[in-house]
Amino acid sequence: MLVVGRKKNDEIIIGDDIIVQVLDVRGSTVRLGVKAPEDVGIRRGELAEEHPVVSRGCRREGDVAEIEPPDETGEIMLPATSEIVDVISEETEAVAGSISCCEHDGQALYLWARLPSETEVRASDVVGAGIAVAAVGELIRVRHRVFRRVCRNGMIAPRVEQEQDVHRVNFAASSDAIAEVLQRVRDAIRLCAGVDGFGLIAEKVASTTQRLADVELDLIPGLLRMPAPRRDVLRAEITGRFVREGDYSLFGLLNAVTSTARDREDPDTRWRLEELGGAIACQVPFVPDSDRAAAVTPGLDREETAAQGKPSVAGFAGKPIGASRDVLV
């Protein structure tokens, strides 16, 4: 094996027509660009078995493309997921937090991180602050997350008006454009790390301990927003856990949903179930992020529009669920 030291913008020439260029160096991450003939396949080493033939994605001779598999639209999106992970790691460590779970393959990213803030929602039951990040295709979503210390079940809060999805750029974008995207990710993480947002969401979670759950009203409409093949299996598992635990409060239903999410191997299903848990906790209709990418999003203070019961743009999207249900004492 030939070992050489290279700096930013330096190149390595392989044969007569393959050039590898160092585009950027950030901490332990090195971005490489490759110029090669169109008939030369380029793929990340760890994906070689799963993706034996991956086009380099260049549209013109001489284009520079990062070694990254394309998204579902066929475009290579930047920043690379490894760069996004590095930014999240730096920002969470800066506030004494840490990444608890991360799954990414260069094409998609699902990440959960813990933050130091915590509060008690009922006797001896403490919830902690966190963030959840998903980067699939063009969008990078950064959300507030709350989880129980005792079991690590977590829920992703509905997006609020202060939170903006970050848009990735395609492989032809400049380094400055990529840096701007990463800065927006930093800003989004810093917003979610604020204790004010966590406190408001924790209050919503605490209120669920005082309300009885109605499975047909609180759970089923949300499951109908899940992909069809998963609905029946998830419904059976969630309701089974809910009945076995014997806690018939909204808090008990929330825990049945989030514990089911915790045990999912598929990160997309876990994310959707945690979103459903967040909707139950905040007592609003469940609208997955993926279903409302362009929708106007509300703030943390829930309000109800009197006329026709329509959603209010000042509060969480939707009318409070089960507003007339009995209060537990």
C-alpha positions as CSV (number, residue, x, y, z in Angstrom):
1,M,0.0,0.0,0.0
2,L,1.3,3.4,-1.0
3,V,1.0,5.9,1.9
4,V,1.3,9.7,1.1
5,G,0.5,12.9,3.0
6,R,-1.7,15.4,1.3
7,K,-3.1,18.8,2.2
8,K,-6.3,20.6,1.1
9,N,-6.5,21.0,-2.8
10,D,-3.6,18.5,-3.3
11,E,-4.2,15.7,-5.8
12,I,-3.2,12.1,-6.4
13,I,-3.1,10.8,-10.0
14,I,-3.9,7.1,-10.6
15,G,-2.9,5.8,-14.0
16,D,-3.5,8.3,-16.9
17,D,-7.0,9.5,-16.2
18,I,-8.1,9.2,-12.5
19,I,-7.4,12.1,-10.2
20,V,-8.3,12.1,-6.5
21,Q,-8.3,15.6,-4.9
22,V,-8.5,16.6,-1.2
23,L,-11.4,19.0,-1.2
24,D,-11.6,19.8,2.5
25,V,-10.3,18.6,5.9
26,R,-12.4,19.1,9.0
27,G,-11.2,17.4,12.2
28,S,-11.2,13.6,11.4
29,T,-13.3,14.0,8.2
30,V,-11.7,14.4,4.8
31,R,-13.8,15.2,1.7
32,L,-12.4,13.7,-1.5
33,G,-13.3,14.5,-5.0
34,V,-12.7,12.1,-7.9
35,K,-12.2,12.8,-11.6
36,A,-12.5,9.6,-13.6
37,P,-13.9,8.3,-16.9
38,E,-17.6,7.6,-16.9
39,D,-17.1,3.8,-17.1
40,V,-15.2,3.8,-13.8
41,G,-17.4,2.9,-10.9
42,I,-16.8,4.7,-7.6
43,R,-18.2,3.6,-4.2
44,R,-17.4,3.9,-0.5
45,G,-15.5,1.0,0.8
46,E,-18.0,0.1,3.5
47,L,-20.8,0.0,0.9
48,A,-18.9,-2.1,-1.6
49,E,-20.9,-5.3,-0.9
50,E,-24.3,-3.7,-0.5
51,H,-23.8,-1.4,-3.6
52,P,-21.4,-3.3,-5.9
53,V,-22.0,-0.8,-8.8
54,V,-22.4,2.8,-7.9
55,S,-21.9,5.5,-10.5
56,R,-19.8,8.5,-9.6
57,G,-22.8,10.7,-10.5
58,C,-20.9,13.2,-12.6
59,R,-22.8,14.8,-15.5
60,R,-19.9,16.2,-17.4
61,E,-16.3,15.1,-18.1
62,G,-14.1,16.6,-15.4
63,D,-16.9,17.1,-12.8
64,V,-15.9,16.5,-9.2
65,A,-18.2,14.4,-7.1
66,E,-17.8,13.2,-3.5
67,I,-17.7,9.5,-3.0
68,E,-21.3,9.2,-1.8
69,P,-24.2,7.1,-3.0
70,P,-27.0,9.1,-4.6
71,D,-30.3,9.7,-2.9
72,E,-33.7,8.3,-4.1
73,T,-33.9,11.0,-6.8
74,G,-30.6,10.0,-8.2
75,E,-28.7,13.1,-7.0
76,I,-25.7,13.1,-4.6
77,M,-26.6,15.5,-1.8
78,L,-24.2,17.4,0.3
79,P,-23.0,17.8,3.0
80,A,-22.2,14.2,3.4
81,T,-23.9,12.5,6.4
82,S,-20.5,12.0,8.0
83,E,-20.0,15.8,8.0
84,I,-23.4,16.4,9.5
85,V,-22.6,13.9,12.3
86,D,-19.4,15.7,13.0
87,V,-21.2,19.0,13.4
88,I,-23.9,17.5,15.7
89,S,-21.2,15.8,17.8
90,E,-19.3,19.1,18.2
91,E,-22.5,21.1,19.1
92,T,-23.8,18.5,21.6
93,E,-20.5,18.1,23.3
94,A,-20.3,21.9,23.7
95,V,-23.3,21.8,25.9
96,A,-22.3,18.6,27.8
97,G,-24.5,16.3,25.7
98,S,-23.7,13.2,23.7
99,I,-24.9,11.2,20.7
100,S,-26.8,8.1,21.9
101,C,-27.7,6.5,18.6
102,C,-26.6,7.2,15.0
103,E,-27.4,5.3,11.8
104,H,-26.1,6.6,8.5
105,D,-24.8,5.2,5.2
106,G,-23.8,8.3,3.4
107,Q,-27.3,8.5,1.8
108,A,-29.6,8.8,4.9
109,L,-29.0,9.8,8.5
110,Y,-31.0,9.2,11.7
111,L,-29.5,10.4,14.9
112,W,-30.6,10.8,18.5
113,A,-28.6,12.8,21.1
114,R,-29.0,13.5,24.8
115,L,-28.7,16.9,26.5
116,P,-28.1,17.5,30.2
117,S,-31.4,19.2,31.1
118,E,-34.0,17.1,32.9
119,T,-37.1,17.5,35.0
120,E,-39.5,15.3,37.0
121,V,-42.9,14.7,35.3
122,R,-44.3,12.6,38.1
123,A,-42.9,11.0,41.3
124,S,-39.6,9.4,40.6
125,D,-40.1,9.7,36.9
126,V,-37.6,12.0,35.2
127,V,-37.5,13.0,31.6
128,G,-34.4,14.4,29.9
129,A,-33.8,16.8,27.0
130,G,-32.5,15.7,23.6
131,I,-32.5,16.3,19.9
132,A,-33.3,14.1,17.0
133,V,-31.9,14.6,13.5
134,A,-32.9,13.0,10.2
135,A,-31.2,13.8,6.9
136,V,-33.0,12.0,4.0
137,G,-32.6,13.2,0.5
138,E,-32.6,17.0,0.3
139,L,-34.0,17.8,3.8
140,I,-32.2,17.8,7.2
141,R,-34.7,17.9,10.0
142,V,-33.6,18.8,13.6
143,R,-36.2,18.4,16.3
144,H,-36.7,18.6,20.1
145,R,-36.8,15.3,21.8
146,V,-37.7,14.2,25.3
147,F,-36.9,10.8,26.8
148,R,-37.5,9.0,30.1
149,R,-34.3,8.4,32.1
150,V,-35.6,5.2,33.5
151,C,-36.1,3.4,30.2
152,R,-34.8,5.7,27.4
153,N,-38.1,5.7,25.6
154,G,-38.3,9.0,23.7
155,M,-40.7,11.2,21.7
156,I,-40.0,13.8,19.0
157,A,-41.9,17.0,19.5
158,P,-43.9,18.5,16.6
159,R,-42.0,21.0,14.6
160,V,-42.5,24.6,15.8
161,E,-42.4,27.9,13.9
162,Q,-38.9,28.7,15.1
163,E,-37.5,25.5,13.6
164,Q,-36.7,25.5,9.9
165,D,-35.7,22.4,7.9
166,V,-32.3,22.7,6.4
167,H,-31.9,22.0,2.7
168,R,-28.9,20.2,1.4
169,V,-27.2,21.0,-1.9
170,N,-26.3,18.9,-4.8
171,F,-22.7,17.7,-5.6
172,A,-22.0,20.6,-7.9
173,A,-22.3,23.1,-5.1
174,S,-19.4,25.2,-3.9
175,S,-17.5,24.6,-0.7
176,D,-19.0,27.9,0.6
177,A,-22.5,26.6,-0.1
178,I,-21.8,23.4,1.8
179,A,-20.3,25.3,4.7
180,E,-23.5,27.5,4.8
181,V,-25.6,24.4,5.1
182,L,-23.5,23.0,8.0
183,Q,-23.8,26.4,9.7
184,R,-27.6,26.2,9.5
185,V,-27.4,22.8,11.0
186,R,-25.4,24.2,13.9
187,D,-27.9,27.0,14.4
188,A,-30.8,24.5,14.4
189,I,-29.1,22.3,17.0
190,R,-28.4,25.3,19.2
191,L,-32.1,26.3,19.0
192,C,-33.1,22.8,20.1
193,A,-30.6,22.8,22.9
194,G,-32.3,25.8,24.5
195,V,-33.9,24.9,27.8
196,D,-37.1,26.9,27.2
197,G,-38.3,24.6,24.5
198,F,-37.5,21.5,26.6
199,G,-39.4,23.0,29.6
200,L,-42.6,23.6,27.6
201,I,-42.6,20.2,26.1
202,A,-41.9,18.5,29.5
203,E,-45.0,20.4,30.8
204,K,-47.0,18.8,28.0
205,V,-45.7,15.4,29.0
206,A,-46.5,15.9,32.6
207,S,-50.1,16.8,31.8
208,T,-50.6,13.4,30.1
209,T,-50.4,11.7,33.5
210,Q,-53.6,13.4,34.5
211,R,-55.7,12.4,31.4
212,L,-57.3,9.1,30.5
213,A,-56.3,7.7,27.1
214,D,-58.8,6.8,24.4
215,V,-57.0,4.4,22.0
216,E,-59.5,4.9,19.2
217,L,-59.1,8.7,19.4
218,D,-55.5,9.1,20.4
219,L,-53.7,6.3,18.6
220,I,-55.6,5.0,15.6
221,P,-55.8,8.3,13.6
222,G,-52.0,8.6,13.9
223,L,-51.4,5.0,12.9
224,L,-53.4,5.6,9.7
225,R,-50.7,8.1,8.7
226,M,-48.1,5.3,8.8
227,P,-47.2,3.2,5.7
228,A,-49.9,0.6,5.2
229,P,-47.8,-2.6,5.7
230,R,-46.8,-1.5,9.2
231,R,-50.2,-0.4,10.6
232,D,-51.7,-3.7,11.8
233,V,-48.5,-5.0,13.3
234,L,-47.8,-1.7,15.1
235,R,-51.4,-1.4,16.4
236,A,-51.3,-4.9,17.9
237,E,-48.0,-4.3,19.5
238,I,-48.8,-0.9,20.9
239,T,-52.2,-1.8,22.3
240,G,-50.8,-5.0,23.7
241,R,-48.1,-3.1,25.7
242,F,-50.7,-0.5,26.8
243,V,-53.0,-3.1,28.3
244,R,-50.2,-5.2,29.9
245,E,-48.7,-2.2,31.7
246,G,-52.1,-1.3,33.2
247,D,-51.5,2.5,33.1
248,Y,-54.6,3.8,31.2
249,S,-53.6,7.4,31.3
250,L,-52.4,9.3,28.2
251,F,-48.9,8.9,29.7
252,G,-49.3,5.2,29.6
253,L,-50.3,5.2,25.9
254,L,-47.4,7.5,25.2
255,N,-45.0,5.0,26.8
256,A,-46.6,2.1,24.8
257,V,-45.9,4.0,21.6
258,T,-42.4,5.1,22.4
259,S,-41.3,1.7,23.8
260,T,-42.5,0.2,20.6
261,A,-40.4,2.8,18.7
262,R,-37.4,2.0,20.9
263,D,-37.4,-1.6,19.8
264,R,-37.7,-1.0,16.1
265,E,-34.6,-1.9,14.0
266,D,-35.7,0.3,11.1
267,P,-34.8,3.9,12.0
268,D,-37.5,5.4,9.8
269,T,-40.2,3.5,11.6
270,R,-38.7,4.5,15.0
271,W,-38.6,8.1,13.9
272,R,-42.3,8.1,12.8
273,L,-43.4,6.4,16.0
274,E,-41.5,8.9,18.1
275,E,-43.2,11.6,16.1
276,L,-46.6,10.0,16.9
277,G,-45.5,9.9,20.6
278,G,-44.8,13.6,20.4
279,A,-48.2,14.3,18.9
280,I,-49.9,12.3,21.7
281,A,-47.9,14.2,24.4
282,C,-48.8,17.6,22.9
283,Q,-52.4,16.4,22.3
284,V,-52.4,17.4,18.6
285,P,-53.2,15.4,15.4
286,F,-50.2,13.4,14.1
287,V,-48.8,14.8,10.9
288,P,-45.4,13.2,10.0
289,D,-42.7,15.6,9.0
290,S,-42.4,13.8,5.7
291,D,-46.1,14.6,4.9
292,R,-45.9,18.3,5.6
293,A,-42.5,19.4,4.3
294,A,-43.9,22.7,2.9
295,A,-46.6,23.3,5.6
296,V,-46.7,26.4,7.8
297,T,-45.7,25.2,11.2
298,P,-46.9,26.5,14.6
299,G,-45.4,27.6,17.9
300,L,-45.3,25.8,21.2
301,D,-48.3,27.6,22.7
302,R,-51.3,25.6,21.8
303,E,-54.4,27.6,20.7
304,E,-57.7,26.5,19.4
305,T,-59.5,28.3,16.6
306,A,-63.1,28.7,17.7
307,A,-64.6,28.9,14.3
308,Q,-65.1,25.4,12.8
309,G,-62.4,24.0,15.1
310,K,-59.7,24.5,12.5
311,P,-56.0,24.4,13.3
312,S,-54.4,27.6,14.6
313,V,-51.1,28.8,13.2
314,A,-50.2,30.2,16.7
315,G,-50.3,26.8,18.4
316,F,-49.5,23.2,17.5
317,A,-51.1,22.2,14.3
318,G,-54.6,21.0,15.1
319,K,-57.3,21.0,17.7
320,P,-56.4,19.5,21.1
321,I,-57.2,15.8,21.2
322,G,-59.7,14.6,23.8
323,A,-60.2,18.0,25.3
324,S,-63.3,16.8,27.1
325,R,-61.9,13.5,28.5
326,D,-61.9,13.0,32.3
327,V,-59.1,14.1,34.4
328,L,-57.4,11.5,36.6
329,V,-57.2,12.1,40.4
